[in-house]
């Protein structure tokens, strides 16, 4: 047996091989009764696979050419027309890593064209495996994940592996989600976050945000990653969950905002992380309060509104010398009306006496603040009585 670690056909390039005997023992028990097996002796030699029918052979060879119009249709056709040979054909195409097949040795194929075609064909193969659900593919998918650098292929492979063997796929997802691990998978190192995001989705979907594997993945995405990967991680955290990670993420994002390095994805992540703070928990520490107050005082509308709402929902902190600054922004001429409203809402709960100065007499906010003052006086009178 020569798979993996190619001889003819270059299926896995220079990737690390595993022991032939141990692989044979694993794969020998992988097929389930009633499901077509895979001929592991042939998958690294796609040209040598015996396809007798000329029409079917032509379709099979088309999967290795630089141009193919509808790979999903061709893959589905082959699996349904070749009987027990179908899983072997799909496996051989899935692990193929060499160049495109050409009619003449002198023909050349642009690298970017072959890369795109090869990816589309392999994704079509994985789609057919998900539909077919033959457990004989399980060890192939596990080995492919351990060698595949392409994040799009790795994400599709992970989804396919989870359908066939959920427990093993979760273990692979942990290694795929965090490139800081010593045993991380190759696709975890990709600049494109697609595979890491797919792994995070799987871990959170299966175990929740409190699962150790999911927390490790969130730690990477929230506290080390940036751009759309960090934004995606924030969206995966339910409200009032993983508060320690959200707090550290907010502090990191506010620092970027202060430094002037916060991009649009970071701004969106900061807003979503702030509104996910646990309302009414009174768990805002001083560093977090100072950061949110900075956003209220100097931030643009989305950041100021989210920060003011978070401070309003979590009483028990003191504005200190920041109170006059909050009043000043709330009554500033030409201030954004949304920012003014959220700051007045904050002041009504924080310091009702200051609302009259910010809103002016006769303003509904002033009336509400006076009502809250009378209500507080009545409650105190009842308590003393």
C-alpha positions in Angstrom: 0.0 0.0 0.0 1.3 3.4 -0.9 -1.3 5.8 0.5 -0.6 8.3 1.9 2.8 9.6 0.7 2.6 9.4 -3.1 4.3 7.3 -5.6 2.7 7.7 -9.0 0.2 10.6 -9.4 1.6 12.7 -6.6 -1.6 12.6 -4.5 -0.3 13.9 -1.2 2.9 15.5 -2.3 5.6 15.5 0.4 3.2 15.3 3.2 4.1 13.1 6.2 3.3 9.4 5.7 2.0 7.1 8.3 2.9 3.5 8.8 1.6 1.2 6.1 0.7 -1.7 8.4 -1.1 0.5 10.9 -3.0 2.3 8.1 -4.0 -1.0 6.5 -5.3 -2.3 9.9 -7.3 0.9 10.4 -8.7 1.0 6.9 -9.5 -2.8 6.8 -12.2 -2.3 9.4 -13.6 1.0 8.0 -16.1 -0.3 5.5 -19.5 -1.2 6.7 -21.6 -4.1 5.5 -23.7 -3.0 2.5 -21.4 -0.1 1.6 -18.9 -0.3 -1.3 -15.3 -0.4 0.0 -12.4 1.6 -1.1 -9.4 0.0 -2.9 -6.6 1.7 -1.0 -4.0 0.2 -3.3 -5.3 2.3 -6.2 -6.1 5.8 -4.9 -2.6 7.1 -5.4 -2.6 5.8 -9.0 -5.6 7.4 -10.6 -4.5 6.6 -14.2 -4.2 2.9 -13.3 -7.8 2.6 -12.0 -9.6 0.2 -14.4 -12.6 2.0 -15.9 -13.8 -0.2 -18.7 -16.5 1.8 -20.3 -15.1 4.5 -22.7 -17.8 7.1 -21.8 -17.3 6.7 -18.1 -13.5 6.7 -18.5 -13.8 10.0 -20.4 -15.9 11.5 -17.6 -13.3 10.2 -15.1 -10.4 11.8 -16.9 -12.2 15.1 -17.3 -12.0 15.5 -13.5 -8.2 16.0 -13.9 -8.3 18.5 -16.8 -7.9 22.2 -16.3 -11.4 23.1 -17.5 -14.6 21.4 -16.5 -18.1 22.9 -16.8 -20.1 21.2 -14.0 -17.9 19.1 -11.7 -20.7 18.2 -9.2 -22.7 16.6 -12.0 -19.7 14.6 -13.3 -18.8 13.4 -9.8 -22.4 12.4 -9.1 -22.6 10.6 -12.5 -19.4 8.6 -11.7 -20.5 7.5 -8.3 -23.8 6.2 -9.7 -22.5 4.6 -12.8 -19.4 2.8 -11.5 -20.9 0.7 -8.8 -18.4 -0.5 -6.2 -15.6 1.3 -8.0 -17.2 4.7 -7.2 -15.7 5.3 -3.7 -12.3 4.4 -5.0 -12.6 7.0 -7.8 -13.8 9.7 -5.4 -11.0 9.0 -3.0 -8.4 9.1 -5.7 -9.6 12.4 -7.0 -9.9 13.9 -3.5 -6.3 13.2 -2.5 -4.8 14.0 -5.9 -2.1 16.8 -5.6 -0.3 16.8 -8.9 -0.7 18.8 -12.1 -3.6 18.9 -14.5 -3.7 16.2 -17.1 -3.1 17.4 -20.7 -3.5 15.8 -24.1 0.1 16.6 -25.0 3.2 16.8 -22.9 3.9 20.2 -24.4 0.6 21.7 -23.2 0.8 24.2 -20.4 -1.9 25.1 -17.9 -1.9 28.4 -15.9 -1.4 27.7 -12.3 -4.3 29.8 -11.1 -6.7 28.1 -13.5 -5.7 24.6 -12.3 -5.9 25.7 -8.7 -9.4 27.0 -9.1 -10.6 23.9 -11.1 -8.9 21.5 -8.7 -10.6 23.1 -5.7 -14.0 23.1 -7.4 -13.7 19.4 -8.2 -12.5 18.4 -4.7 -15.4 20.4 -3.2 -17.8 18.5 -5.4 -16.3 15.2 -4.3 -16.7 16.2 -0.6 -20.3 17.3 -1.3 -21.0 13.8 -2.9 -19.4 12.1 0.1 -21.7 14.1 2.5 -24.7 13.0 0.4 -23.6 9.4 0.1 -22.5 9.0 3.8 -20.4 5.9 3.2 -18.4 5.3 6.5 -15.6 3.9 4.4 -14.5 7.5 3.7 -13.9 8.3 7.4 -10.2 7.4 7.7 -9.5 9.1 4.4 -11.1 12.3 5.7 -9.2 12.2 8.9 -5.9 11.8 7.1 -6.8 14.5 4.6 -7.4 17.0 7.4 -4.0 16.3 8.9 -2.3 17.2 5.6 -4.6 19.7 3.8 -3.4 23.4 3.8 -6.3 24.9 1.7 -8.7 26.4 4.2 -11.7 26.0 2.0 -11.0 22.3 1.4 -10.3 21.8 5.1 -13.6 23.4 6.2 -15.6 21.2 3.8 -13.6 18.2 4.9 -14.3 18.9 8.5 -18.1 19.2 7.8 -18.0 16.0 5.9 -16.0 14.2 8.6 -18.5 15.4 11.3 -21.4 13.7 9.4 -19.5 10.4 9.4 -17.8 10.5 12.8 -18.8 13.4 15.0 -16.6 12.6 17.9 -13.4 12.4 15.8 -14.4 15.6 13.9 -14.7 17.5 17.1 -11.1 16.5 18.1 -9.9 17.7 14.7 -11.8 20.9 15.0 -9.9 21.8 18.3 -6.6 21.4 16.4 -8.0 23.4 13.5 -9.4 26.4 15.4 -6.2 27.6 17.2 -2.9 27.9 15.3 -1.1 28.4 18.6 -1.4 24.7 19.5 1.6 22.6 19.0 -0.4 20.0 17.2 -2.5 22.4 15.0 -3.5 21.3 11.6 -1.9 22.8 8.4 -5.0 24.8 7.4 -5.0 26.6 10.8 -2.0 28.5 9.7 -3.7 30.0 6.6 -4.1 33.8 6.4 -7.7 33.1 5.3 -9.8 32.3 8.4 -12.4 30.1 6.7 -11.2 26.8 8.2 -10.7 28.3 11.7 -14.2 29.8 11.6 -15.7 26.5 10.5 -14.0 24.8 13.4 -15.2 27.4 15.8 -18.8 27.0 14.5 -18.6 23.3 15.0 -17.2 23.5 18.6 -19.7 26.1 19.8 -22.6 24.4 18.0 -21.8 21.0 19.6 -20.5 21.9 23.1 -21.6 25.5 23.7 -19.3 28.4 24.6 -18.4 26.8 28.0 -16.9 23.7 26.3 -13.1 23.7 26.8 -12.4 23.3 23.1 -14.8 26.1 22.2 -13.3 28.4 24.8 -9.8 27.8 23.4 -11.0 28.6 20.0 -12.8 31.7 21.2 -9.7 32.8 23.1 -7.7 32.7 19.8 -10.4 34.4 17.7 -11.3 37.1 20.3 -7.9 37.9 21.8 -5.4 37.1 19.0 -7.2 37.3 15.7 -8.5 40.4 14.0 -10.7 41.5 11.1 -13.7 39.3 10.1 -12.4 36.4 12.1 -12.8 38.3 15.4 -16.1 39.7 14.3 -17.4 36.2 13.5 -16.2 35.0 17.0 -18.2 37.8 18.7 -21.4 36.7 16.8 -20.9 33.2 18.1 -21.1 34.2 21.8 -24.7 34.4 23.1 -25.8 37.3 25.3 -24.5 37.1 28.9 -22.1 34.2 28.0 -18.3 34.0 28.2 -18.2 37.3 30.0 -14.5 37.1 30.9 -13.5 36.6 27.2 -15.8 39.4 26.1 -14.4 41.8 28.7 -10.8 41.2 27.6 -11.9 41.5 23.9 -13.6 44.8 24.6 -10.5 46.2 26.4 -8.4 45.1 23.4 -10.8 46.7 20.9 -11.0 50.0 22.9 -7.2 50.1 23.0 -7.2 49.8 19.2 -9.8 52.6 19.0 -7.7 54.8 21.2 -4.6 54.1 19.0 -6.5 54.8 15.8 -6.0 51.3 14.4 -9.6 50.0 14.8 -11.0 49.1 11.4 -14.6 48.7 10.3 -14.7 45.0 11.3 -13.3 45.9 14.7 -15.9 48.7 15.2 -18.7 46.2 14.5 -17.0 43.6 16.8 -16.8 46.2 19.6 -20.5 47.2 19.3 -21.6 43.5 19.3 -19.3 42.6 22.2 -20.6 45.5 24.3 -24.2 44.7 23.8 -23.6 41.1 24.8 -22.5 42.1 28.3 -24.7 40.6 31.0 -27.3 43.3 31.8 -27.9 43.9 35.5 -25.0 41.7 36.7 -23.1 44.7 38.3 -19.9 43.0 37.2 -18.2 45.9 35.4 -14.7 46.4 36.8 -13.1 49.8 36.8 -11.0 49.2 33.7 -14.1 48.2 31.7 -16.1 51.2 33.1 -13.3 53.6 32.1 -13.1 52.1 28.6 -16.9 52.4 28.1 -17.0 55.9 29.5 -14.3 56.9 27.0 -16.5 55.6 24.2 -19.5 57.6 25.6 -17.4 60.8 25.7 -15.5 60.6 22.4 -16.8 57.7 20.4 -18.9 57.8 17.2 -22.6 57.1 17.3 -22.4 53.2 17.2 -19.7 52.9 19.8 -21.1 55.6 22.1 -24.7 54.2 21.9 -23.5 50.6 22.7 -21.3 51.8 25.6 -24.0 54.0 27.1 -26.5 51.2 27.0 -24.1 48.8 28.7 -23.4 51.3 31.4 -27.1 51.9 31.9 -27.9 48.2 32.1 -25.2 47.6 34.7 -25.6 50.0 37.7 -23.3 50.2 40.7 -20.4 52.2 39.3 -19.4 55.8 39.7 -18.7 58.3 37.0 -16.5 60.4 39.3 -15.0 63.4 37.5 -16.4 62.1 34.2 -20.0 63.2 35.1 -19.6 66.8 34.0 -18.1 65.6 30.7 -21.1 63.4 30.1 -23.4 66.3 30.8 -21.4 68.5 28.5 -21.7 66.1 25.5 -25.4 65.5 26.1 -26.1 69.2 25.9 -23.6 70.1 23.2 -25.1 72.1 20.3 -25.2 70.0 17.1 -24.6 66.7 18.9 -25.8 63.6 17.2 -29.4 63.2 18.4 -29.0 59.4 18.9 -25.9 60.0 21.1 -27.8 62.7 23.0 -30.7 60.4 23.7 -28.6 57.5 25.0 -26.5 59.8 27.2 -29.7 61.4 28.7 -31.0 57.9 29.3 -27.7 57.1 31.1 -27.8 60.3 33.2 -31.4 59.7 34.3 -30.2 56.5 36.0 -26.8 57.7 37.0 -27.5 61.3 38.3 -31.1 62.5 37.7 -30.2 66.0 39.1 -27.8 66.5 36.1 -30.5 65.9 33.5 -32.1 69.3 33.8 -28.8 70.9 33.0 -28.3 68.7 30.0 -31.8 68.6 28.6 -33.3 71.9 29.8 -36.5 72.6 31.7 -39.6 71.3 30.0 -37.8 68.5 28.2 -39.4 65.0 28.6 -36.1 63.7 29.9 -36.1 66.4 32.7 -39.7 65.4 33.6 -38.6 61.7 33.8 -35.6 62.6 35.9 -37.7 64.6 38.4 -40.2 61.7 38.6 -37.3 59.3 39.4 -36.1 61.7 42.1 -39.6 61.8 43.7 -39.9 58.1 43.5 -36.5 57.6 45.2 -37.4 60.1 47.9 -40.7 58.2 48.5 -38.9 54.9 48.7 -36.4 56.3 51.2 -39.2 57.8 53.3 -40.9 54.4 53.4 -37.6 52.7 54.4 -37.0 55.2 57.3 -40.6 55.0 58.5 
